[in-house]
Amino acid sequence: MLLRFAASAGAGRSDPLLHAELAELEEGLGLTQEAQENARRAHGLQRSNQRVAMALARTIELGGGDDAAAKALLAKAAAGPTKRFVMR
């Protein structure tokens, strides 16, 4: 998988959005443990990011983990500002 390579090479190792995206992809493929590892790595790199918090919350829920932690992360993601870049 190209994303997996990118997340392990060079600047990709410290890119929280890349790890969050990889976690979402792995989640969709049923790779729960790998998804949770990448979501946790993304959260460790940038705790204030909504997408990162949402990715970690979903992997915790799907992995049957701490429901309170998942709910807290979902609330954090819902409360935070949304930052989107628009190309014109």
DRENMARMI-102014 format. One record per atom (N, C-alpha, C, O, CB): x, y, z; atom name. Coordinates in steps of 0.2 Angstrom, whole numbers, padded with zeros to 4 digits. Each point is the difference from the previous one (the first is absolute). Glycine has a CB too. Layout:
BEGIN
<site <X; Y; Z>; "CA">
...
//
This chain:
BEGIN
<site <0004; -0006; 0000>; "N">
<site <-0004; 0006; 0000>; "CA">
<site <0004; 0006; 0000>; "C">
<site <0005; 0001; 0004>; "O">
<site <-0014; -0007; 0002>; "CB">
<site <0008; 0011; -0010>; "N">
<site <0004; 0006; -0001>; "CA">
<site <0000; 0004; 0006>; "C">
<site <0005; 0003; 0002>; "O">
<site <-0007; -0003; -0014>; "CB">
<site <-0004; 0001; 0015>; "N">
<site <-0001; 0004; 0006>; "CA">
<site <0004; -0003; 0006>; "C">
<site <0003; 0004; 0004>; "O">
<site <-0014; -0001; -0008>; "CB">
<site <0012; -0009; 0004>; "N">
<site <0003; -0004; 0006>; "CA">
<site <0008; 0002; -0001>; "C">
<site <0003; 0001; 0005>; "O">
<site <-0012; -0010; -0004>; "CB">
<site <0011; 0009; -0007>; "N">
<site <0007; 0001; -0002>; "CA">
<site <0001; 0008; 0002>; "C">
<site <0005; 0001; 0003>; "O">
<site <-0004; -0010; -0012>; "CB">
<site <-0005; 0013; 0007>; "N">
<site <0001; 0007; 0001>; "CA">
<site <0000; 0002; 0007>; "C">
<site <0004; 0004; 0002>; "O">
<site <-0010; -0002; -0013>; "CB">
<site <0002; -0006; 0015>; "N">
<site <0000; 0002; 0007>; "CA">
<site <0006; -0003; 0004>; "C">
<site <0002; 0002; 0005>; "O">
<site <-0014; -0003; -0006>; "CB">
<site <0016; -0003; -0002>; "N">
<site <0006; -0003; 0003>; "CA">
<site <0006; 0003; -0003>; "C">
<site <0006; -0001; 0003>; "O">
<site <-0012; -0009; -0001>; "CB">
<site <0006; 0015; -0007>; "N">
<site <0006; 0002; -0003>; "CA">
<site <0000; 0008; 0001>; "C">
<site <-0005; 0004; 0000>; "O">
<site <0005; -0013; -0008>; "CB">
<site <0006; 0011; 0010>; "N">
<site <0001; 0007; 0000>; "CA">
<site <-0005; 0004; 0004>; "C">
<site <-0001; -0001; 0006>; "O">
<site <0007; 0000; -0017>; "CB">
<site <-0008; 0007; 0008>; "N">
<site <-0004; 0005; 0003>; "CA">
<site <-0007; -0004; 0002>; "C">
<site <-0004; 0003; 0004>; "O">
<site <0009; 0007; -0010>; "CB">
<site <-0007; -0015; 0003>; "N">
<site <-0006; -0003; 0001>; "CA">
<site <-0001; -0003; 0007>; "C">
<site <-0005; -0001; 0003>; "O">
<site <0005; -0002; -0015>; "CB">
<site <0006; 0001; 0015>; "N">
<site <0000; -0002; 0007>; "CA">
<site <-0003; 0005; 0005>; "C">
<site <-0003; -0002; 0005>; "O">
<site <0013; -0005; -0008>; "CB">
<site <-0009; 0013; 0001>; "N">
<site <-0003; 0006; 0005>; "CA">
<site <-0006; 0003; -0003>; "C">
<site <-0001; 0006; 0002>; "O">
<site <0013; -0005; 0002>; "CB">
<site <-0015; -0004; -0008>; "N">
<site <-0006; 0004; -0003>; "CA">
<site <-0007; -0003; 0003>; "C">
<site <-0002; -0006; -0002>; "O">
<site <0009; 0008; -0009>; "CB">
<site <-0010; 0001; 0015>; "N">
<site <-0006; -0003; 0004>; "CA">
<site <-0006; -0001; -0005>; "C">
<site <-0003; -0005; 0001>; "O">
<site <0007; 0011; 0009>; "CB">
<site <-0005; -0002; -0015>; "N">
<site <-0005; -0001; -0005>; "CA">
<site <0001; -0006; -0004>; "C">
<site <-0005; -0004; -0002>; "O">
<site <0003; 0016; 0002>; "CB">
<site <0008; -0013; -0002>; "N">
<site <0002; -0006; -0004>; "CA">
<site <-0002; -0007; 0005>; "C">
<site <-0003; -0004; -0003>; "O">
<site <0012; 0011; -0004>; "CB">
<site <-0007; -0007; 0013>; "N">
<site <-0001; -0005; 0004>; "CA">
<site <-0008; -0001; 0002>; "C">
<site <-0002; -0006; 0000>; "O">
<site <0013; 0007; 0005>; "CB">
<site <-0014; 0005; -0005>; "N">
<site <-0008; -0001; 0001>; "CA">
<site <-0003; -0003; -0006>; "C">
<site <-0005; -0004; 0001>; "O">
<site <0005; 0014; 0007>; "CB">
<site <0002; -0007; -0014>; "N">
<site <-0003; -0003; -0006>; "CA">
<site <0002; -0008; -0001>; "C">
<site <-0005; -0003; -0002>; "O">
<site <0006; 0015; -0003>; "CB">
<site <0005; -0013; 0007>; "N">
<site <0002; -0008; 0000>; "CA">
<site <-0005; -0004; 0004>; "C">
<site <-0002; -0005; -0001>; "O">
<site <0014; 0008; -0002>; "CB">
<site <-0013; 0000; 0009>; "N">
<site <-0004; -0003; 0005>; "CA">
<site <-0007; -0001; -0002>; "C">
<site <-0003; -0005; 0000>; "O">
<site <0010; 0010; 0009>; "CB">
<site <-0010; 0000; -0013>; "N">
<site <-0007; 0000; -0003>; "CA">
<site <0000; -0006; -0005>; "C">
<site <-0005; -0004; 0000>; "O">
<site <0003; 0016; 0003>; "CB">
<site <0007; -0012; -0007>; "N">
<site <0001; -0005; -0005>; "CA">
<site <0000; -0007; 0003>; "C">
<site <-0003; -0005; -0003>; "O">
<site <0009; 0013; -0005>; "CB">
<site <-0002; -0009; 0013>; "N">
<site <0001; -0007; 0003>; "CA">
<site <-0006; -0002; 0003>; "C">
<site <-0002; -0006; 0000>; "O">
<site <0014; 0009; 0002>; "CB">
<site <-0015; 0002; 0001>; "N">
<site <-0007; -0001; 0003>; "CA">
<site <-0005; -0003; -0005>; "C">
<site <-0003; -0005; 0002>; "O">
<site <0005; 0014; 0007>; "CB">
<site <-0002; -0006; -0014>; "N">
<site <-0005; -0002; -0006>; "CA">
<site <0002; -0007; -0002>; "C">
<site <-0004; -0004; -0003>; "O">
<site <0002; 0015; 0000>; "CB">
<site <0008; -0013; 0003>; "N">
<site <0003; -0007; -0002>; "CA">
<site <-0001; -0005; 0005>; "C">
<site <0002; -0006; -0001>; "O">
<site <0006; 0012; -0006>; "CB">
<site <-0010; -0004; 0013>; "N">
<site <-0001; -0005; 0006>; "CA">
<site <0007; -0001; 0004>; "C">
<site <0000; -0005; 0003>; "O">
<site <-0010; 0000; -0010>; "CB">
<site <0015; 0009; 0006>; "N">
<site <0006; 0000; 0003>; "CA">
<site <0000; 0004; 0006>; "C">
<site <0003; 0005; 0001>; "O">
<site <0003; -0007; -0012>; "CB">
<site <-0010; -0001; 0016>; "N">
<site <-0002; 0004; 0006>; "CA">
<site <0007; 0002; 0004>; "C">
<site <0000; 0006; 0002>; "O">
<site <-0011; -0011; -0001>; "CB">
<site <0015; 0000; 0001>; "N">
<site <0006; 0002; 0004>; "CA">
<site <0005; 0005; -0004>; "C">
<site <0002; 0005; 0003>; "O">
<site <-0003; -0017; 0002>; "CB">
<site <0002; 0011; -0011>; "N">
<site <0004; 0005; -0004>; "CA">
<site <-0003; 0007; 0000>; "C">
<site <0003; 0005; 0000>; "O">
<site <0001; -0015; -0007>; "CB">
<site <-0011; 0010; 0006>; "N">
<site <-0003; 0006; 0000>; "CA">
<site <0001; 0004; 0006>; "C">
<site <0001; 0006; 0001>; "O">
<site <-0010; -0011; -0009>; "CB">
<site <0008; 0001; 0014>; "N">
<site <0000; 0003; 0006>; "CA">
<site <0008; 0003; 0002>; "C">
<site <0001; 0005; 0003>; "O">
<site <-0011; -0013; 0001>; "CB">
<site <0015; 0004; -0007>; "N">
<site <0007; 0002; 0001>; "CA">
<site <0001; 0006; -0003>; "C">
<site <0003; 0005; 0002>; "O">
<site <0000; -0017; -0001>; "CB">
<site <-0006; 0013; -0008>; "N">
<site <0002; 0006; -0003>; "CA">
<site <-0004; 0006; 0002>; "C">
<site <0002; 0006; 0000>; "O">
<site <0000; -0013; -0010>; "CB">
<site <-0008; 0006; 0013>; "N">
<site <-0004; 0005; 0003>; "CA">
<site <0003; 0003; 0006>; "C">
<site <0000; 0006; 0001>; "O">
<site <-0011; -0011; -0006>; "CB">
<site <0014; 0000; 0009>; "N">
<site <0003; 0002; 0006>; "CA">
<site <0006; 0004; -0002>; "C">
<site <0002; 0005; 0004>; "O">
<site <-0006; -0015; 0002>; "CB">
<site <0008; 0008; -0011>; "N">
<site <0006; 0004; -0002>; "CA">
<site <-0002; 0007; -0002>; "C">
<site <0003; 0004; 0002>; "O">
<site <0003; -0015; -0006>; "CB">
<site <-0011; 0011; 0000>; "N">
<site <-0003; 0007; -0002>; "CA">
<site <-0002; 0004; 0005>; "C">
<site <0002; 0006; 0001>; "O">
<site <-0006; -0011; -0011>; "CB">
<site <0001; 0002; 0015>; "N">
<site <-0002; 0004; 0006>; "CA">
<site <0006; 0002; 0004>; "C">
<site <0000; 0006; 0003>; "O">
<site <-0011; -0012; -0002>; "CB">
<site <0016; 0002; 0000>; "N">
<site <0006; 0002; 0003>; "CA">
<site <0003; 0006; -0003>; "C">
<site <0004; 0004; 0003>; "O">
<site <-0003; -0016; 0001>; "CB">
<site <-0001; 0012; -0011>; "N">
<site <0003; 0006; -0003>; "CA">
<site <-0004; 0006; 0000>; "C">
<site <0003; 0006; 0000>; "O">
<site <0002; -0014; -0007>; "CB">
<site <-0011; 0008; 0007>; "N">
<site <-0004; 0006; 0000>; "CA">
<site <-0007; -0001; 0003>; "C">
<site <-0005; -0002; -0003>; "O">
<site <0011; 0005; -0007>; "CB">
<site <-0006; -0003; 0017>; "N">
<site <-0006; -0001; 0004>; "CA">
<site <-0006; 0005; -0002>; "C">
<site <-0006; -0002; 0001>; "O">
<site <0013; -0003; 0008>; "CB">
<site <-0006; 0011; -0011>; "N">
<site <-0005; 0005; -0001>; "CA">
<site <-0004; -0001; -0007>; "C">
<site <-0004; 0004; -0001>; "O">
<site <0011; 0004; 0008>; "CB">
<site <-0005; -0012; -0011>; "N">
<site <-0003; -0001; -0007>; "CA">
<site <-0006; -0004; 0001>; "C">
<site <0000; -0005; 0002>; "O">
<site <0011; 0006; -0008>; "CB">
<site <-0017; 0002; 0003>; "N">
<site <-0006; -0003; 0000>; "CA">
<site <0000; -0007; -0004>; "C">
<site <-0003; -0005; 0003>; "O">
<site <-0002; 0016; -0002>; "CB">
<site <0008; -0011; -0006>; "N">
<site <0000; -0006; -0004>; "CA">
<site <0004; -0006; 0003>; "C">
<site <-0002; -0006; 0000>; "O">
<site <0001; 0013; -0010>; "CB">
<site <0006; -0005; 0013>; "N">
<site <0004; -0005; 0004>; "CA">
<site <-0004; -0002; 0006>; "C">
<site <0000; -0006; 0001>; "O">
<site <0011; 0012; -0004>; "CB">
<site <-0014; -0002; 0007>; "N">
<site <-0004; -0002; 0005>; "CA">
<site <-0006; -0005; -0002>; "C">
<site <-0001; -0005; 0003>; "O">
<site <0004; 0016; 0003>; "CB">
<site <-0006; -0009; -0012>; "N">
<site <-0005; -0004; -0002>; "CA">
<site <0002; -0007; -0002>; "C">
<site <-0003; -0005; 0001>; "O">
<site <-0003; 0015; -0005>; "CB">
<site <0012; -0010; 0000>; "N">
<site <0003; -0007; -0002>; "CA">
<site <0001; -0004; 0006>; "C">
<site <-0001; -0006; 0000>; "O">
<site <0006; 0011; -0010>; "CB">
<site <-0002; -0002; 0015>; "N">
<site <0002; -0004; 0006>; "CA">
<site <-0007; -0003; 0004>; "C">
<site <0000; -0005; 0002>; "O">
<site <0011; 0012; -0001>; "CB">
<site <-0016; -0002; -0001>; "N">
<site <-0006; -0002; 0004>; "CA">
<site <-0003; -0006; -0004>; "C">
<site <-0003; -0005; 0003>; "O">
<site <0001; 0017; 0001>; "CB">
<site <0002; -0012; -0011>; "N">
<site <-0003; -0005; -0004>; "CA">
<site <0003; -0007; 0001>; "C">
<site <-0003; -0005; 0001>; "O">
<site <-0001; 0014; -0009>; "CB">
<site <0011; -0008; 0008>; "N">
<site <0004; -0007; 0001>; "CA">
<site <-0001; -0003; 0007>; "C">
<site <0000; -0006; 0001>; "O">
<site <0008; 0010; -0010>; "CB">
<site <-0009; 0001; 0014>; "N">
<site <-0001; -0003; 0007>; "CA">
<site <-0007; -0003; 0000>; "C">
<site <0000; -0006; 0003>; "O">
<site <0007; 0015; 0002>; "CB">
<site <-0012; -0006; -0008>; "N">
<site <-0007; -0003; 0000>; "CA">
<site <0000; -0007; -0004>; "C">
<site <-0002; -0005; 0003>; "O">
<site <-0002; 0017; -0002>; "CB">
<site <0007; -0012; -0006>; "N">
<site <0000; -0006; -0004>; "CA">
<site <0004; -0006; 0003>; "C">
<site <-0001; -0005; -0001>; "O">
<site <0000; 0012; -0009>; "CB">
<site <0007; -0005; 0013>; "N">
<site <0004; -0005; 0004>; "CA">
<site <-0003; -0002; 0006>; "C">
<site <0003; -0004; 0003>; "O">
<site <0007; 0009; -0009>; "CB">
<site <-0016; -0003; 0008>; "N">
<site <-0003; -0002; 0007>; "CA">
<site <0004; 0003; 0006>; "C">
<site <0000; -0003; 0005>; "O">
<site <-0004; -0007; -0011>; "CB">
<site <0007; 0016; 0005>; "N">
<site <0004; 0003; 0005>; "CA">
<site <-0004; 0004; 0005>; "C">
<site <-0006; -0001; 0001>; "O">
<site <0016; 0001; -0009>; "CB">
<site <-0007; 0004; 0011>; "N">
<site <-0002; 0005; 0006>; "CA">
<site <-0006; 0004; -0003>; "C">
<site <0002; 0005; -0004>; "O">
<site <0009; -0005; 0010>; "CB">
<site <-0017; -0001; -0005>; "N">
<site <-0006; 0004; -0003>; "CA">
<site <0001; 0007; 0003>; "C">
<site <-0002; 0004; -0004>; "O">
<site <-0005; -0015; 0003>; "CB">
<site <0009; 0012; 0007>; "N">
<site <0000; 0007; 0003>; "CA">
<site <0005; 0004; -0004>; "C">
<site <-0001; 0006; -0002>; "O">
<site <-0003; -0010; 0013>; "CB">
<site <0010; 0001; -0013>; "N">
<site <0005; 0003; -0003>; "CA">
<site <-0002; 0002; -0007>; "C">
<site <0001; 0006; -0003>; "O">
<site <0007; -0012; 0009>; "CB">
<site <-0012; 0001; -0010>; "N">
<site <-0002; 0002; -0006>; "CA">
<site <-0005; 0005; 0000>; "C">
<site <0000; 0005; -0005>; "O">
<site <0002; -0017; 0002>; "CB">
<site <-0007; 0013; 0008>; "N">
<site <-0005; 0005; 0000>; "CA">
<site <0004; 0007; 0002>; "C">
<site <-0003; 0005; -0003>; "O">
<site <-0006; -0014; 0007>; "CB">
<site <0014; 0009; 0000>; "N">
<site <0003; 0006; 0001>; "CA">
<site <0004; 0003; -0006>; "C">
<site <0000; 0006; -0001>; "O">
<site <0001; -0010; 0013>; "CB">
<site <0002; -0001; -0016>; "N">
<site <0003; 0002; -0006>; "CA">
<site <-0005; 0003; -0005>; "C">
<site <0001; 0005; -0004>; "O">
<site <0008; -0014; 0006>; "CB">
<site <-0015; 0005; -0003>; "N">
<site <-0005; 0003; -0004>; "CA">
<site <-0003; 0006; 0002>; "C">
<site <-0001; 0005; -0005>; "O">
<site <-0002; -0016; 0003>; "CB">
<site <0002; 0013; 0008>; "N">
<site <-0002; 0006; 0002>; "CA">
<site <0005; 0006; -0001>; "C">
<site <-0001; 0005; -0002>; "O">
<site <-0005; -0011; 0011>; "CB">
<site <0013; 0004; -0008>; "N">
<site <0005; 0004; -0002>; "CA">
<site <0000; 0002; -0007>; "C">
<site <0001; 0006; -0002>; "O">
<site <0006; -0011; 0011>; "CB">
<site <-0008; 0000; -0013>; "N">
<site <0000; 0001; -0008>; "CA">
<site <-0006; 0005; -0002>; "C">
<site <0001; 0004; -0004>; "O">
<site <0005; -0016; 0003>; "CB">
<site <-0012; 0010; 0004>; "N">
<site <-0006; 0004; -0001>; "CA">
<site <0001; 0007; 0002>; "C">
<site <-0003; 0005; -0003>; "O">
<site <-0004; -0015; 0004>; "CB">
<site <0010; 0012; 0004>; "N">
<site <0001; 0006; 0003>; "CA">
<site <0005; 0005; -0003>; "C">
<site <0000; 0006; 0000>; "O">
<site <-0004; -0011; 0011>; "CB">
<site <0009; 0002; -0014>; "N">
<site <0006; 0003; -0003>; "CA">
<site <-0002; 0004; -0006>; "C">
<site <-0005; -0002; -0004>; "O">
<site <0013; -0006; 0009>; "CB">
<site <-0004; 0013; -0007>; "N">
<site <-0001; 0004; -0006>; "CA">
<site <0002; -0005; -0006>; "C">
<site <0004; -0004; 0000>; "O">
<site <-0002; 0015; 0006>; "CB">
<site <-0006; -0010; -0011>; "N">
<site <0001; -0004; -0007>; "CA">
<site <0005; 0005; -0004>; "C">
<site <-0002; 0005; -0001>; "O">
<site <-0009; -0012; 0002>; "CB">
<site <0016; 0004; -0003>; "N">
<site <0005; 0004; -0005>; "CA">
<site <0000; -0004; -0006>; "C">
<site <0002; -0006; 0000>; "O">
<site <0005; 0010; 0010>; "CB">
<site <-0009; -0001; -0015>; "N">
<site <0000; -0003; -0007>; "CA">
<site <0004; 0004; -0005>; "C">
<site <-0001; 0007; 0001>; "O">
<site <-0010; -0013; 0002>; "CB">
<site <0015; 0004; -0007>; "N">
<site <0003; 0004; -0005>; "CA">
<site <-0004; -0001; -0006>; "C">
<site <-0002; -0005; -0002>; "O">
<site <0013; 0003; 0007>; "CB">
<site <-0012; 0008; -0009>; "N">
<site <-0004; 0000; -0006>; "CA">
<site <0004; 0002; -0005>; "C">
<site <0003; 0006; 0000>; "O">
<site <-0014; -0004; 0006>; "CB">
<site <0012; -0006; -0011>; "N">
<site <0003; 0002; -0006>; "CA">
<site <-0004; 0004; -0005>; "C">
<site <-0006; -0003; -0002>; "O">
<site <0014; -0007; 0003>; "CB">
<site <-0006; 0016; -0003>; "N">
<site <-0005; 0003; -0005>; "CA">
<site <0004; 0001; -0007>; "C">
<site <-0002; 0004; -0004>; "O">
<site <-0004; 0002; 0014>; "CB">
//
